Amino acid sequence: MSDTNEYPHFPSDCKSLLSKYLTKEVYTQLKDKTTPSGFTLDEAIASGVQNSDSGIGVYAGDIESYTTFSALFDPIIEEYHGFSKTDSHISNLNPNDLKAPNPDPENKYIVSTRIRVGRNIANLPLGPAISNEQRDNVENQVSQALNALEGSLKGKYYPLDGMSEEISQKLISDHFLFKAGDRFLEAAGLNRNWPKGRGIYHNDEKTFLVWVNEEDQLRIISMQKGGDIKEVFQRLTDAISKIEEKIEFSYSEHLGYITSCPTNLGTAMRASVHIKVPNLSKDYTRFEEITNKYHLQIRGINGEHSQSVGGIYDISNKRRLGVTEVQCVQDMYDGVVQLIKREKELEAK
C-alpha cells in the first residue's frame, strides 16, 4: 500500500499487533501527520499491511515516529514489552555487574555464545526513512570508526557494493554475510538501493562483527565457541564504548536505544547460546518451564521458525525494554545453568 490515506483492511485471520491497535479512529487521527524527516503513518504500517502474517507490522522511520504516531506505537510497545508510556528505561553495560563464571568449562553442552545489539546514529532517520545519501554517510562514518579499532578488535571493513566473489564466498562460509532483508523489511523500505552503503566488519580473530546498514545502522556482535558468556559480554561492551568515542547513538530516556522495529527497543540486545540438550528437549514442557522462568526464548539453530538439529537449540533473552543489558545476559546465563543441570540429571538416569 502506498500513501493513499485510506484505512487498510486486514484479513479476518490477521493476528498482528498493527491490526489490533490501528482502529479507524487512530488511523484518522494520525494519517495526515508527518515526522521531521517526512515519514508518514502509511509508511510506518506498509510492512504490516502488505504482510498480513506479520507479528507486529510497524516500523519507525526516525526517533520522532515513536512520539508523532504514539497513539499506535504506545499500545503495541505496552503489549509486546509490558512497558507503559510513563515508564523509563535504564541501561547498564558494566560487565563487572554480571555474575557468570563459565557454566560449561568442558564444552560439553554449550556449542557457542553470541551477544548482539542494534544501534542507530543520533539525529539521523532510521533505515525505513533514510535517504541514499544519508545511508552512504552512515557507512562512511561507521567504517572509519571501525577501521580505527585496535588490539583484539582490530580487523577490516568489507563493503557489500562491488564485493569480489572470493571475499563473498569467504564471508558466507564464516556465516558472516547478510543478504537483502526479507519481504517484511522490503515492504518497510529497508532494502532500498541495495547493496550500496552496506558492509561488514570483523576482527582478525572472527569473534567480533559489525553489520552496517542492515535492519539497523549498526548491528554489533560479539561471539565465540564455548560458554564463556562473560568474556563475550566484556568484548561487546568494550567495542561499544570504543565506537561511542566517535559516534553518538540514538537514545531516549523512555525507550532506551532507538531501533526501527519496536521489538528491539531498550537494550536492543539479543544474548544467546547454542546449547545441546537432547534429553531435556524430549520433555518439551519441562524445557519450556525453565526457559519461561528466566524469560528466555527457544529457537532452532538457524534462528526463528527453524528446527533443532542434533538436540541443539538457540536460547536467548526475551525481555529487552525496561531491563538492563546486564539483566538480559544474567537471565540467559541463569537459565542456561538450569538447563545444563537438568540435562545432566536426565543423562544420569
N, C-alpha and C positions, 0 to 999 in steps of 0.2 A: 504494500500500500504506500502511495506517496502522500505528499501533503494535500489531501483532498478536503481536510476539515469535515470529514463525515465520520460519525460514530461507527466503529468497526463491529461486525457481527462475528461472534465466536461460535464454533460448532458446539452442540449440546454436550459432547463428551470432553470438552476442553477443561483441563484442571489447573491451568496456570494461575499464579497469583495476580497476574495482569487482568485476566478475565474476571477474577473475583472482585477486584477493587476498582476497576475502571468502569464505574457506573456512568450512565448518561449525564448525570449531574456533574460528576467530576470531569468528564470529557468536555462538557460545555464550559465549565469554569476555567479549564486550562488550555483549550485548543488554540487560542489566539496569543498565548504568551510565548515569548522567546527569551533565551538567556543572552548574556552579553556576547557570546560567540555565535549567536544566531541559531542556536539549536532549538528545535520545536518539539512539542509533545508527539506529533506524528512520527518524528524521527526516533524519539525515545522508545516508542512502542512498536516500531516497524518489525523488529525481530519476532516478538510475540504474536503479532497479527499474522505475519507470513507463516510462522511455525506454531500451529495450534497445539503441538505436543510439547511446547516449552514448559519448564517447571516454574520459571519466574516470568520471563517475557519482556523485561525492560532493561535498558542500558542508559547510563548517564553520559552526556556529551561533554560535561565540564563539571566543576565543583558546584556551580550555581544551579545545575539541574536539580540537585537534591533540595534546594530551597524553592526555586521557581515552580517546580512540579511536586512540592511536598505533599499535596493532597493525595497524590498517587503513591509516591515513594515511601512516605512515613508508615502507612499501614502494611505495606509489603515488607519493609525492614522490621517492623514490630513482629509480624507473624514469623518471618524467617529466623530472626536473631533473638526474639524475645526481648527486644530493646526498644524503649519508648522514646518519643521525640523530646522528652525532657532529660533523658539520661546523658551522661558524659562518658567518653572512652578514655581509659588510662593506658599508656604504653610503658612497657618495661623490657628493655633489651639487654639487661645486665646478666651475663652468663654466670656470675658468681651467686646469683639467687636461685639457680637451677640445681636441684639435688638429684643427680643422675649418674651414679657410678655404672659402668658398663654392665648391663643385666645378663650378658651372654658372652663372657670373655673367650669361651671355646669356639665361638662362631658356629654353634650347632643349630640355632633357631633363627637368628636374625641374619638375613642374607645381605641387606644393605639398609642404609638410613639416608633420608633426603629431607631437607627443610628448605622451603622456598617462601619468598614474599613477593608481592606485587608492589610496584611503586610508580608514581606518575610525577611529572615535574610541576612545581608550583607555578601559578599564573599562566598556564597553557591549557588549551582544551584537551580533553581525553580523546582516545582513539576514534570514537564514532563521529566526532565533530572537528577533528584536527585537519588543517589544510596540508597539501602535499609539501609545501614549503616549510611549514612548521614541523612536520614529521622528519624531514631531512635535517632540520636544525637540531631536533632531539638526537638523531643518530650521531650527528657531528659532535655535539656537546658530550654525550654519554661515551662515545668511543674514545674520545680524548681522555676523559676521566679514567676509563678502564685501562687504556694503554699505559697510563702513568702509574698503575699499581705495581708494588714491589714485593719482594720476599716470596712467600708461598702463594701469594695471589697473582704473581706476575704471569702474564700469558699473552694471548694475541686475539685481536678482533677480526672476525671474518664477515664482510658484508655479503648479504644474500644476492644482491644485484651483481651480475657478472661473475658469480662464483664458478670456479672451474669444476669439471666433472670429478676430478681426482679429490679435491677438498670436500666436495659434496658427499661423495661415497664414504670418505673417512669419517665425516661427521655423522652420517647415517649409521655406520657400523658402531659408532660410540653411543648411539641413541641420543645424540645432541640436537640434531637438526629438527627445526619445527617447520611445518608446512603452512600454506594459507589456511586460515581458520575455517571451521565447518559452516554449514548453512545458517546456523544461529548467528555466528559472528559476521558472516557475509551480509545477512539481512540488516545487521546493526551498523553496517558501513565500515567494519573493521578490516576488510580485505582490500580497500581501495588502493589503487596504484601499486599493487603487489608486483615484484618483491622490493621495490625501491624504498630506501630508508629503513630497511630491516637488517638485522645481523645477529651474530652470536659471538660471545667472548668466552674463552675458557682458559683456565690457568694451565701451566705445564703439567701439573700432576693430575689434571682432569677431575679435581674434587670441587671445583668452583666454576660456575657457569652463569652467564647473564644473557637472556634473550632481550633483544632491543626491538621495540615496536611490534610485539606480538599482541595479545589482548590488552596488556598494559604496556606503558612505555619501557619499563624495566621489569623483568622477572628475574630476581636474584636467587640463585640456587646453590646450596652447599650440600655435598653428598659424599659418601664413601662406602666401601664394603664393610660389613660387620655392624656391631651395635653400640659403638661409642657415640651415643646421642649428644653428649655434652660437647665433645670435640667438634661435631658437625655444627652445633648451635654457635659455638665460640667463633668458628671460621666465618659463619654467616654475619654475626654481629660486627666482627672486625671489618669485614668488607663493606657493610652498610655504612659504618662510621667513616671509613676512608672515602667512599663515594660522596657522602654528605658534606665533606670538606669542600667539594667543588659544585655540588648540585643541591638545590633546595627541593625537598619533596612536598607534594600537596597533602596537607593535613588539616583536619578541623577538630576542635575540642569536643564536638559532639560525635562525629562519625569516625574519628581516627584517620588512618591513611586512606586517601580517596582513590577508589577504583571505578572502572566503568560498569562492572557488574556488581549490583548491591550485595551479592552473597559474599564478596571478598572484603567488604569494608572493615575498618577496625584495625586488626593486626595485619590483614591481607596475607595471613600465613597459613601454609599447609605443611605440617610436620608429620612425616610418615616413615614407616619401616615396611620392608618386605619381610614377612615372617612365615616360617614353616611350622604349621600346626596341623598335621594330617589327622591326628586322633581327635583333637578338640573340634575340628571342623565337621566331623561326623555327627557331633551333637550340637547342631547349629543354634538351638535355643539357648544352651549354656554359653556358647561362643558370644551370642548377641547380648546376653545378660551382662557379661563382663564388659564388652565394648560400650554398651549403653550407660553402665555405671560411671564410666570415665569419659563420657561424651565423645566417643570415637565412632568412626565410620569404617565399614568393611567394604573393600572393593576387590575385584580380581586384579591380577598383576599388571594388566595393561590399562589400568585406570577405570573410570566409571563405566558401568554396564558391561564389563568384561568378566570372563570366567577365571577361576583359580586354576593354576597348573601345578600339579605335584604337591597339593596341600599348602601352596604358598599364597598368602594374601597380602594386600596392601592395606595397612591400618593407619588411619590419620585422624587428627583432631577435627571435630565437627564445629566447635564454637570459634568465632573469630572476632566478634564485636562485643565490647563490654567486658572482655577478659584481657589480661596482658599476654604478651608473647611468651613470657616465662610460664604462665599458667597453661597456655596451649601445649607447650612442649612437655611440661610436667604431667598434664593429663595423659598425653601419649605415652610417656615413659612409665607412669604408674600402671596404666592399663596393660602395657607390654609385659611388665614384671608379672602381673597376674595371669596373663595368657601363657607365659612360659611355665609358671608354677603349675597351672592346670594341665598343660601338655605333659609335663614330667610325671605328674600323678597318674595320668592315663597310660603313659609308657610303662610305668612300674606294674600296672595291672596286667 
